[in-house]
Amino acid sequence: MTLAIEHLSKQFVKNGEEPVESLVDISIEVNDEEFICILGPSGCGKTTLLRIIAGLDHPTSGSVRIDGLVIDRPNRKLGMIFQDYSLYPWRTVVENIAFGLELQDVPKEQRSATIGKYLEMTGLSEFGNSYPYELSGGMRQRVAVVRALAIDPTVLLMDEPFGALDAQTRNKLQHDLLDIWGKTRKTILFVTHSVDEAVFLADRIVVLTPRPGRICEIIPIDQPRPRNRTSAEFGQVRRHVLDLINQPKCVV
């Protein structure tokens, strides 16, 4: 699998006003099973970029292709996970996860087997009959991850999924996500504004400038997992990213 983002730009026009540039000439090639973090300040176009990749929005110019196919609408190869969980409050955990499978007319027995596998993988087996309001924020986000995984996408797109959680829960879910990634080997594009989170998770970090979002630098991280946040190697990469963000080419 190859996901190619090619010279992608996005402008917004409101009521005849001058166009506002959100993204400018973004080009990234993502490899199979790769974990990419997209890092940048608020308003730099991270969510817009992810929505375009998911086929939920359209670029002004440029394209997104997966295995050569242009993505211009939602595609089952791409699963999206949002910060606000987007769970149906009137459905149980199992029913929430089953929703996408129902849309694909997956037989009931196969749905049950798929849901059971992912509930066990994520430690949610005993909460299958619970409703979202009965779960903690971290558990709701795990349900959202399972719902996306259940339809077996090639690529998981994650839009600051842990941004609203407390630090302890966030760190726990980062470990959980790496465990899930190790078992499923999905390709992941993960949007964040946290340098620490990006260095902990990513194979490569794509650093965007403030709006309009341009690629400042793409940083490979060649460190074994699980990574030690207190190690000298981790701190060196973290400092490099922070220094990069403060450089003129990443600020203007």
N, C-alpha and C positions, 0 to 999 in steps of 0.2 A: 504494500500500500504506500502511495505517495500522496501527500496533501500539499498542493502548490498554491501559494498566494502570490499573485503576479502583478506588480505595479498597481496596487489597489489604492484608490483615493476615494474620499467621500466628502461631499458638500451638502449642507442643508440650506434650503431656501424657504423663508417665511414671508408670506404676504407681500411679495415683490421686493423685499429688502435685498441688500447685497448678500451674495452667498457666504456662508460661514464654513470654513474648512475644518473638518474634523480629523481626517486622516490624509496623509500625503505620501504616495509612492511607496507603499508597504509591500515588500517582497520577502517571503519566508518559504523555505521548503522543509516540510516536516516528514521525518522518516517513520517507517513502521515501528510500533512499540515505543516510540520516543515520548518522553515527558518534557514538555515545553512550558515554561512559565513566561507570561507576558506581564511585564512590570512597568509601572508608570504612575505619575501623579493623578489625582482626581481630575476628570475632564479632558484627559488626553486622548480619548477615543477607544479605550480598551474594550468596553462593553459593545460599542458600535462595531468594532472589528470582529468580535466573537459572534454577534448577531448576523453579520454578513457571511461569515464562514458557515454558520448554521443554516443559511438560506432564509432567514427571517427578515432581512433587509437587503438592499441592493447597493452595490458600489456606484459611484458616479463614473469611474473608469477603472480599468483593470479587471481581474477575475480571480475566482477561487475554483480550483479543480481537484477532484479526488479521483485518482487513477485515470486522469485525462478527461473525466466528465465534469462539465461546468456546473457548479452549484448555484442555482438561481431560485431555489425554493427548498423547503424542508425535505430532508432525505433520510431514510432509515439508517444510512451508514453513519449519521451524525447524531449523537445524543447530547442534549443540552441540560445542564444543571445550574439553577439560579441561586442567588444568595437567599431569597425569601422562601425557599423550599417548594412553593407552588403545589402543595398537597391539597387534595379535596377533603375538606373537613367532615363531610358526611360519609366518607368511605373509610373503612378500616385500613390498616397497614397493608394487608394482603390485597384488598380491593384497589387501593391506590397503585400498587405495583402491577396488578393485573390489567390496569386500564389500557396501556399501550399494546399489550398482548391481545386484548379483546379487539382492538381496532385492526389488528393484523389477522384476526380470525384464527388465532392459535387454538387448537383443541384444548378442552378443559383439563384433561390429564397432563398434557404437556405444559400447560400454564402452571399447574400445581407443582410439577417437578422443578420447573425453572425457578419459581418463586421460593420454593423450599431450599433449593441449593444456595441462592443468594442470601436468604435470611440466615442460614447457618453460617455462611462465610462472613457475615457482618455482625454476628452475635445478636440477631434480632428475632430468633425463632420463637421465643416465648411472648413476643409482642405482636404477633400476626393479627390478632383480633382487637388490638387497641386502636383508638382513634387518635388523630394527630394532636388534639388538645391534651391527651393523656401522656404525651411524650415530652422529654426535654428537647431543647434546641438541637443538641448534638445528635440525638436519636432521630429527630425529624430529618436532619440533613443526611443521615445514613440511609433513611428510607428513600430520599430523593435520589441518592446515588444508586441504590438497588433498582429503583424504577427505571432509571436510565440504562443500567446494565442489562435488565431483563429482556429488552428488545434486541440485544446483541449488536450494538453499533460497532463500527470499526474505530470511530474516534469519539472520545468524550470531551465535550466543551464545558468548562467549569468557570462560571462568572463570580469570582470572589465568594466561593461557597461557604467559607468559614469566617467571613468578615464580621458577622454580627455576633459571634460567639466569644465567650470569655477566654482568656489566655490558656487556661488549663485544658478546657474542652477543645480548643483549637489545636493545641499541640497533640492531644490524643487522636483527633481525627486526621491530622497529618500522617501520623504513624499508621492509622487504619487504612488510609487511602493508599499509602505505599504498599501495604500488605495486599490490598485488593488488586492493585496494579501488577504486583509481582505474580499473583495467581492468574489474572485474566490476560495480561500483556496487551491491554488496550493502549492505543495512542491517546495521549492526553494533552490538551491545551488548557492551561490553568491561568486565569487572570487574577492578579493580586496587586496590592500596593505595598505589601510587606516585603522588604529585602530579606529578612530572616527566613520567611516562609519560602521565598523563591530559591534561596541558596540551599535550604533543607530538602526541597522536593525535586528540583529540575535537573535534567540532563543539559539543557541550555536555557539561558535567560535572555529574552528579547526585551531590551530596555527602550522604552518610547520616550520621546521628548514631551514637554507640555504642549497643549493644543496650539496648532494642529499637530497631531501625533505623527512623528516620523521615527524611523528606527535610528536610535543613537548608536547602539552596538549590540551584537549578539555574542553572549559570553558562554563558552562551554565550561561545564563543571565535571572534571574527571576525578571524582572522589567516590570511594565505595560507600554503599549504604548498609546499615543505617548510619547517618552522619552524626558526628558529635558536635553539637553547637558550641562547645567550649574549646574545641581543638584549634590549634594554630592555623591549620589548613582552612578550616571553615571561616575563621576570623579574617584570614587573608582575602578570601573571595568576597566576603561581606564588605570589607573595607574598600576593595576595588570597585564594587558596584556603587557604594555610597559616594566614593570619590568621583566616579563617572557621572553620576546624577548631578553633581555640583559643578561639573565642567561646563564651559560656555556652549559647547556643541550639543549638550543635552539640555541646556536651559533655554536657549533661544529657539 
